[in-house]
Amino acid sequence: MEAGQQPFSILVPNVQRRPISAPDDVIFIGSLGDNRNLIGMNPDGSVFRWESDVKSYSSVFAFLLEEANEEAALFNPDGRRRESGN
C-alpha cells in the first residue's frame, strides 16, 4: 500500500493544496504517517513537521537519518516487522 503513495508530488502541497497559513518561503518536501502530515523546509534548510511543534531538524539529512533510524527500530535483524511492544 505504501508503495502506491510514491513518488511524492511536490506540486500537490506547494501549489494545488498549499496550506493557506503557510509562509511564502516554506516549501513542502514530503509527508509522514497515517495522517500524511506535511514536512516543510525553511529557506535556511531546517525541516519541520507542519502544524506541529513536536519535532524539527537542522537539515534534510538530519530529518532523513532520524526518521530512518526510527523506522529501522521497528524491524528485527532479519528484516521482519517486530511485534508491538518488543
C-alpha positions in Angstrom: 0.0 0.0 0.0 2.8 2.5 0.9 4.4 2.0 -2.5 1.2 3.3 -4.1 1.9 6.6 -2.5 5.2 7.1 -4.2 6.7 9.3 -5.7 5.8 12.4 -3.7 4.3 15.0 -6.0 5.8 18.3 -4.9 3.1 20.2 -6.8 0.2 19.0 -4.6 1.2 20.6 -1.3 3.1 23.5 -2.8 0.7 24.6 -5.5 -2.6 22.7 -5.6 -3.3 22.2 -1.9 -0.9 24.6 -0.2 -1.9 25.4 3.4 -3.4 28.9 3.5 -1.4 29.9 6.5 2.0 28.7 5.1 4.6 31.4 4.7 5.6 32.0 1.1 9.2 31.0 1.7 8.3 27.5 3.1 8.5 24.6 0.6 6.8 21.2 1.4 9.1 18.3 0.7 7.1 15.3 1.8 4.6 13.9 4.3 4.7 11.3 7.1 2.5 9.0 9.0 -1.0 7.7 8.6 -2.3 11.2 8.6 0.1 12.3 5.9 1.4 15.2 8.0 3.3 17.6 5.8 7.1 18.1 6.1 8.2 21.7 5.4 11.6 23.2 4.8 12.6 26.8 5.6 15.0 28.9 3.5 17.8 28.1 5.9 17.4 24.4 5.2 15.8 23.5 8.6 13.0 20.9 8.3 9.8 20.7 10.4 6.5 18.9 10.6 3.8 21.3 9.5 1.3 22.3 12.3 3.4 20.5 14.9 6.0 21.8 17.4 7.0 18.2 18.3 10.0 17.9 16.0 12.2 20.0 13.9 15.5 19.1 12.2 18.6 21.2 11.3 18.7 19.8 7.7 17.0 17.4 5.3 19.9 14.9 6.1 19.2 15.1 9.8 15.5 14.6 9.1 16.0 11.5 6.9 18.6 10.0 9.3 16.3 10.3 12.3 13.2 9.0 10.5 15.2 6.1 9.0 16.5 5.2 12.5 13.0 5.2 13.9 11.7 3.0 11.1 14.7 0.6 11.4 13.9 0.1 15.1 10.5 -1.4 14.0 12.2 -4.4 12.3 14.4 -7.2 13.6 17.8 -8.1 12.1 16.1 -10.4 9.6 14.1 -7.5 8.2 10.8 -8.7 9.7 8.5 -6.3 11.4 8.7 -6.6 15.2 5.6 -7.3 17.2 4.3 -4.3 19.0 5.7 -3.9 22.5 9.0 -5.6 21.6 
